[in-house]
Amino acid sequence: MKPFFVLIVVFIVSNFSTLLLKGTVDYFFSGKIALAVMLLFTSLGHLLYTEGMTLMLPEFIPFKKEMIYATGLLEALAAIGLFVPQMSRITGILLIVFFLLVLPTNIRANLKHINYETATFDGPSPNYLWFRIPFQILLIAWTYYFAIR
């Protein structure tokens, strides 16, 4: 839920900032800023909560810690790639693929009640999926709208 709030709050603040600085609202810039800040926020989680995030991965996946670090690095690089004109579109496409690929992991973690922040099994109930799945759809639509189209 925290990434959702980061995305929305940064979008609102960025729109107000562009209005104050430019005299007009820049929705596309603000949308990219919000997505980039959210990606940096979530990539930080890969460093802070590595142990808990390894619990989210299926048993058959090797090198779990390395996978968590790598995906965190990819999220940080994607945040940068959104602002490189020659890379923005492909970054958006790859982010959508990434968001689709991590959804089953998020669902699995929730069904197993994994609390990735504490690396315990006292996480949210499956009711959280009523928020998480629509949020993932929002991320995909957001990425398409602000990075691809």
RONUBA-86650 format. One record per residue: residue number from 1; residue in one letter; x, y, z of N, C-alpha, C in turn. Coordinates in steps of 0.1 Angstrom, whole numbers, plus 5000, padded with zeros to 4 digits. Each point is the difference from the previous one (the first is absolute). Layout:
BEGIN
(NUM, 'A', (X, Y, Z), (X, Y, Z), (X, Y, Z));
...
This chain:
BEGIN
(1, 'M', (5008, 4988, 5000), (4992, 5012, 5000), (5009, 5013, 5000));
(2, 'K', (5012, 4999, 5006), (5009, 5011, 5001), (5003, 5005, 4986));
(3, 'P', (5004, 4991, 4990), (5003, 5005, 4987), (4989, 5007, 4993));
(4, 'F', (4988, 4996, 5003), (4988, 5007, 4994), (5000, 5015, 5005));
(5, 'F', (5002, 5001, 5013), (4999, 5014, 5006), (5012, 5008, 4995));
(6, 'V', (5012, 4994, 4998), (5011, 5007, 4995), (4997, 5005, 4985));
(7, 'L', (4994, 4991, 4992), (4997, 5003, 4987), (4990, 5012, 4999));
(8, 'I', (4989, 4999, 5008), (4990, 5011, 4999), (5005, 5013, 5006));
(9, 'V', (5006, 4999, 5012), (5005, 5013, 5006), (5010, 5007, 4992));
(10, 'V', (5010, 4992, 4994), (5010, 5007, 4992), (4994, 5005, 4987));
(11, 'F', (4990, 4994, 4994), (4993, 5005, 4989), (4993, 5013, 5003));
(12, 'I', (4993, 5001, 5011), (4993, 5012, 5004), (5010, 5011, 5003));
(13, 'V', (5011, 4997, 5008), (5010, 5010, 5003), (5007, 5005, 4987));
(14, 'S', (5003, 4991, 4991), (5007, 5004, 4988), (4991, 5009, 4991));
(15, 'N', (4987, 4997, 5000), (4991, 5008, 4992), (5000, 5014, 5006));
(16, 'F', (4999, 5001, 5013), (5000, 5013, 5006), (5013, 5008, 4998));
(17, 'S', (5011, 4992, 5000), (5013, 5006, 4998), (5001, 5006, 4986));
(18, 'T', (4996, 4992, 4990), (5001, 5005, 4986), (4991, 5011, 4998));
(19, 'L', (4989, 5001, 5007), (4991, 5011, 4998), (5006, 5013, 5006));
(20, 'L', (5006, 4998, 5012), (5007, 5012, 5006), (5012, 5004, 4992));
(21, 'L', (5008, 4991, 4995), (5013, 5003, 4993), (4998, 5004, 4985));
(22, 'K', (4991, 4993, 4993), (4998, 5003, 4986), (4987, 5007, 4997));
(23, 'G', (4991, 5001, 5009), (4988, 5007, 4998), (4989, 4991, 4994));
(24, 'T', (5004, 4987, 4998), (4991, 4991, 4994), (5003, 4986, 5006));
(25, 'V', (4990, 4992, 5000), (5001, 4986, 5005), (5006, 4991, 4989));
(26, 'D', (5010, 4993, 5004), (5006, 4990, 4990), (4998, 4986, 5005));
(27, 'Y', (4988, 4995, 4995), (4996, 4987, 5005), (5010, 4989, 4996));
(28, 'F', (5005, 5000, 4987), (5009, 4990, 4996), (5013, 4999, 5008));
(29, 'F', (5006, 5012, 5002), (5012, 5001, 5008), (4997, 4995, 5015));
(30, 'S', (4989, 5004, 5005), (4996, 4997, 5014), (4997, 4985, 5001));
(31, 'G', (4994, 4994, 4990), (4997, 4986, 5000), (5013, 4992, 4999));
(32, 'K', (5010, 5004, 4993), (5013, 4993, 4999), (5007, 5002, 5013));
(33, 'I', (5000, 5012, 5006), (5007, 5003, 5013), (4994, 4991, 5010));
(34, 'A', (4987, 4999, 5001), (4993, 4991, 5010), (5004, 4986, 4998));
(35, 'L', (5000, 4995, 4988), (5004, 4986, 4998), (5014, 4998, 5004));
(36, 'A', (5009, 5009, 4996), (5014, 4999, 5003), (5003, 5000, 5015));
(37, 'V', (4993, 5009, 5007), (5002, 5000, 5015), (4995, 4988, 5006));
(38, 'M', (4988, 4995, 4996), (4995, 4987, 5005), (5009, 4989, 4997));
(39, 'L', (5006, 4999, 4989), (5010, 4990, 4997), (5012, 5001, 5009));
(40, 'L', (5005, 5012, 5002), (5012, 5002, 5009), (4996, 4995, 5014));
(41, 'F', (4988, 5004, 5004), (4995, 4996, 5014), (4999, 4985, 5001));
(42, 'T', (4995, 4993, 4990), (4999, 4985, 5001), (5013, 4994, 4998));
(43, 'S', (5009, 5006, 4992), (5014, 4994, 4999), (5007, 5001, 5013));
(44, 'L', (4998, 5010, 5008), (5006, 5001, 5013), (4995, 4989, 5009));
(45, 'G', (4988, 4996, 4998), (4994, 4989, 5008), (5008, 4987, 4998));
(46, 'H', (5005, 4998, 4988), (5008, 4988, 4996), (5013, 5000, 5008));
(47, 'L', (5005, 5011, 5004), (5012, 5001, 5009), (4997, 4998, 5014));
(48, 'L', (4989, 5007, 5005), (4996, 5000, 5014), (4994, 4987, 5004));
(49, 'Y', (4992, 4994, 4991), (4992, 4988, 5004), (5004, 4988, 4992));
(50, 'T', (5012, 4998, 4998), (5005, 4989, 4991), (4995, 4986, 5005));
(51, 'E', (5002, 4998, 5013), (4996, 4987, 5006), (4985, 4997, 4998));
(52, 'G', (4992, 5010, 5003), (4986, 4998, 4998), (4996, 4998, 4986));
(53, 'M', (5007, 5007, 4991), (4996, 4998, 4986), (5005, 4987, 4994));
(54, 'T', (5010, 4994, 5006), (5004, 4987, 4995), (4989, 4990, 5003));
(55, 'L', (4993, 5002, 5011), (4989, 4991, 5004), (4989, 5000, 4989));
(56, 'M', (4999, 5011, 4993), (4989, 5001, 4990), (5003, 4991, 4988));
(57, 'L', (5012, 4997, 4997), (5004, 4992, 4988), (4997, 4985, 5002));
(58, 'P', (4996, 4994, 4990), (4997, 4985, 5001), (5013, 4993, 5003));
(59, 'E', (4999, 4988, 5006), (5012, 4992, 5004), (5009, 4997, 4989));
(60, 'F', (4995, 4998, 4988), (5008, 4995, 4989), (5009, 5011, 4994));
(61, 'I', (4998, 5012, 5004), (5009, 5011, 4995), (5013, 5001, 5008));
(62, 'P', (5011, 4998, 4992), (5013, 5001, 5007), (5005, 5014, 5002));
(63, 'F', (5010, 5002, 5008), (5006, 5013, 5002), (4990, 5011, 5004));
(64, 'K', (4992, 4997, 5010), (4989, 5009, 5003), (5004, 5014, 5004));
(65, 'K', (5011, 5001, 5008), (5004, 5013, 5004), (5005, 5008, 4988));
(66, 'E', (5008, 4993, 4992), (5005, 5007, 4988), (4988, 5005, 4991));
(67, 'M', (4990, 4991, 4999), (4988, 5004, 4992), (4993, 5012, 5005));
(68, 'I', (4999, 5001, 5014), (4994, 5012, 5006), (5009, 5012, 4997));
(69, 'Y', (5013, 4999, 5002), (5008, 5012, 4997), (5000, 5004, 4986));
(70, 'A', (5000, 4990, 4991), (4999, 5003, 4985), (4987, 5007, 4996));
(71, 'T', (4989, 4995, 5006), (4987, 5007, 4996), (5000, 5014, 5006));
(72, 'G', (5005, 5002, 5012), (5001, 5013, 5006), (5008, 5009, 4991));
(73, 'L', (5012, 4995, 4995), (5008, 5008, 4991), (4993, 5003, 4987));
(74, 'L', (4993, 4991, 4995), (4992, 5002, 4988), (4989, 5011, 5002));
(75, 'E', (4994, 5000, 5011), (4990, 5010, 5003), (5006, 5014, 5000));
(76, 'A', (5012, 5001, 5006), (5007, 5013, 5001), (5004, 5004, 4986));
(77, 'L', (5005, 4991, 4992), (5004, 5003, 4986), (4988, 5004, 4992));
(78, 'A', (4989, 4994, 5002), (4988, 5003, 4993), (4996, 5015, 5003));
(79, 'A', (5001, 5003, 5013), (4997, 5014, 5004), (5008, 5010, 4992));
(80, 'I', (5012, 4997, 4997), (5009, 5009, 4992), (4996, 4999, 4986));
(81, 'G', (4998, 4988, 4995), (4997, 4998, 4986), (4987, 5007, 4995));
(82, 'L', (4991, 5002, 5009), (4988, 5008, 4997), (5003, 5014, 4994));
(83, 'F', (5011, 5005, 5004), (5003, 5014, 4997), (5011, 5001, 4989));
(84, 'V', (5004, 4989, 4994), (5009, 5000, 4989), (4992, 4998, 4987));
(85, 'P', (4998, 5011, 4992), (4991, 5000, 4989), (5001, 4987, 4991));
(86, 'Q', (5012, 4996, 4997), (5002, 4988, 4992), (4996, 4987, 5007));
(87, 'M', (4999, 5000, 5013), (4997, 4988, 5007), (4987, 5000, 5007));
(88, 'S', (4993, 5011, 5000), (4987, 5001, 5008), (4990, 4990, 4995));
(89, 'R', (4998, 4998, 4988), (4990, 4991, 4995), (5003, 4986, 5003));
(90, 'I', (5013, 4996, 4997), (5003, 4986, 5003), (5001, 4997, 5015));
(91, 'T', (5003, 5010, 5008), (5000, 4999, 5014), (4985, 4998, 5005));
(92, 'G', (4991, 5007, 4994), (4986, 4998, 5003), (4995, 4986, 4997));
(93, 'I', (5004, 4995, 4988), (4996, 4987, 4996), (5006, 4989, 5009));
(94, 'L', (5012, 5002, 5004), (5007, 4990, 5009), (4994, 5001, 5014));
(95, 'L', (4996, 5012, 5004), (4993, 5001, 5013), (4987, 4993, 5000));
(96, 'I', (4992, 5001, 4990), (4988, 4993, 4999), (5002, 4985, 5001));
(97, 'V', (5010, 4995, 4993), (5003, 4986, 5001), (5004, 4996, 5014));
(98, 'F', (5008, 5008, 5006), (5004, 4998, 5014), (4988, 5000, 5009));
(99, 'F', (4991, 5010, 4999), (4989, 5000, 5009), (4991, 4988, 4998));
(100, 'L', (4999, 4994, 4988), (4993, 4988, 4997), (5007, 4988, 5007));
(101, 'L', (5013, 5000, 4999), (5008, 4988, 5005), (5000, 5000, 5015));
(102, 'V', (5000, 5011, 5007), (5000, 5000, 5014), (4987, 4998, 5007));
(103, 'L', (4989, 5002, 4992), (4987, 4998, 5006), (4997, 4987, 5007));
(104, 'P', (5004, 4989, 4993), (4998, 4987, 5006), (5008, 4998, 5014));
(105, 'T', (5012, 5006, 5000), (5008, 5000, 5012), (4993, 5008, 5012));
(106, 'N', (4994, 5011, 4996), (4992, 5008, 5010), (4988, 4992, 5005));
(107, 'I', (4993, 4994, 4991), (4989, 4992, 5003), (5004, 4988, 5010));
(108, 'R', (5010, 4993, 4996), (5005, 4989, 5008), (5004, 5005, 5014));
(109, 'A', (5007, 5011, 5001), (5005, 5005, 5013), (4988, 5003, 5008));
(110, 'N', (4989, 5006, 4994), (4989, 5004, 5008), (4992, 4987, 5005));
(111, 'L', (4999, 4990, 4991), (4993, 4988, 5004), (5007, 4993, 5011));
(112, 'K', (5013, 5002, 5001), (5008, 4993, 5010), (5002, 5010, 5012));
(113, 'H', (4994, 5011, 5000), (5000, 5010, 5011), (5014, 5005, 5003));
(114, 'I', (5008, 5001, 4989), (5014, 5005, 5002), (5000, 5015, 5003));
(115, 'N', (5007, 5003, 5011), (5002, 5014, 5003), (5015, 5003, 4996));
(116, 'Y', (5002, 5006, 4989), (5014, 5001, 4995), (5008, 5010, 5008));
(117, 'E', (4994, 5009, 5007), (5007, 5009, 5008), (5006, 4994, 5013));
(118, 'T', (4993, 4990, 5005), (5005, 4993, 5012), (5006, 4986, 4997));
(119, 'A', (4998, 4995, 4988), (5004, 4987, 4996), (4993, 4989, 5009));
(120, 'T', (4987, 5002, 5002), (4992, 4991, 5008), (4987, 4996, 4992));
(121, 'F', (4992, 4992, 5006), (4988, 4995, 4993), (4988, 5006, 5007));
(122, 'D', (5000, 5012, 5003), (4989, 5007, 5007), (4995, 5012, 4991));
(123, 'G', (5002, 4998, 4987), (4996, 5011, 4991), (4985, 5001, 4998));
(124, 'P', (4996, 5009, 4991), (4986, 5003, 4998), (4992, 4988, 4995));
(125, 'S', (4987, 5000, 5002), (4992, 4989, 4995), (4998, 5001, 4985));
(126, 'P', (4995, 4989, 4994), (4997, 5000, 4986), (4991, 5011, 4995));
(127, 'N', (4993, 5006, 5010), (4991, 5011, 4996), (5008, 5012, 4994));
(128, 'Y', (5013, 5000, 5003), (5009, 5011, 4995), (5001, 4999, 4985));
(129, 'L', (4998, 4988, 4994), (5000, 4998, 4986), (4990, 5009, 4993));
(130, 'W', (4989, 5003, 5007), (4990, 5009, 4994), (5005, 5014, 4997));
(131, 'F', (5011, 5003, 5007), (5007, 5013, 4997), (5012, 4998, 4991));
(132, 'R', (5008, 4989, 5003), (5012, 4998, 4993), (4998, 4998, 4985));
(133, 'I', (4991, 4991, 4996), (4998, 4997, 4986), (4996, 5013, 4992));
(134, 'P', (4990, 5007, 5005), (4996, 5012, 4993), (5012, 5010, 5000));
(135, 'F', (5008, 5001, 5010), (5011, 5009, 5000), (5010, 4996, 4989));
(136, 'Q', (5002, 4987, 4998), (5009, 4995, 4990), (4995, 5004, 4986));
(137, 'I', (4987, 4999, 4998), (4994, 5004, 4988), (5001, 5015, 4998));
(138, 'L', (4999, 5008, 5011), (5002, 5015, 4999), (5015, 5002, 4996));
(139, 'L', (5009, 4993, 5006), (5014, 5002, 4996), (5003, 4998, 4985));
(140, 'I', (4994, 4989, 4995), (5001, 4997, 4986), (4994, 5011, 4991));
(141, 'A', (4988, 5004, 5004), (4994, 5011, 4992), (5007, 5013, 5001));
(142, 'W', (5005, 5003, 5012), (5008, 5012, 5003), (5012, 5000, 4991));
(143, 'T', (5007, 4989, 5000), (5013, 4999, 4993), (4997, 5001, 4985));
(144, 'Y', (4990, 4994, 4995), (4996, 5001, 4986), (4997, 5015, 4997));
(145, 'Y', (4992, 5006, 5008), (4996, 5014, 4997), (5011, 5010, 5000));
(146, 'F', (5009, 4999, 5010), (5010, 5010, 5002), (5014, 4997, 4994));
(147, 'A', (5002, 4987, 4996), (5013, 4996, 4995), (5000, 4995, 4986));
(148, 'I', (4988, 4995, 4995), (5000, 4994, 4987), (4992, 5007, 4989));
(149, 'R', (4988, 5004, 5004), (4992, 5006, 4989), (5005, 5014, 4995));
